[in-house]
Amino acid sequence: MNKLFLVFFVLFLFSCSNNRPSSSNIIPRDTLISLIVDLHIADVILLNPNVQSKISDISSNKLYQTILNNYHISKERFKKSMDYYASSPETLDSIYDIVIERLNLIESRWLTDSLSNL
């Protein structure tokens, strides 16, 4: 009876352990940051009416797949990595803090360049 209790206790402990997905084949944090920045830039491009009229034959899925291919990352690996980082909200928040910083920097550079060309 004690052995049975011990087995259930050990199983209970393992079931209460961190449910974070395995870190095998996870995209490194810095690479993921750059990838997310590029995906957000793609969103901006796709939402720009001037661009939409010129590239109407390019779907968002095709553009996202091209970006993933440039990083040599499959959709499955990207999803697995996002699930992995999302299992730790603090980590995902810190990743997005950097993504936002980079996007703000890109935007300010673009604005500066645009104004200097006037």
Buried (B, 14 or more C-beta within 10 A) or exposed (E): EEEEEEEEEEEEEEEEEEEEBEEEEBBEEEBBBBBBBBBBBBEEBBEEEEEEEEEEEBEEEEBBEEBBEEBEBEEEBBEBBBEBBEEEEEBBEBBEEBBEEBBEEBEEEEEEEEEEEE
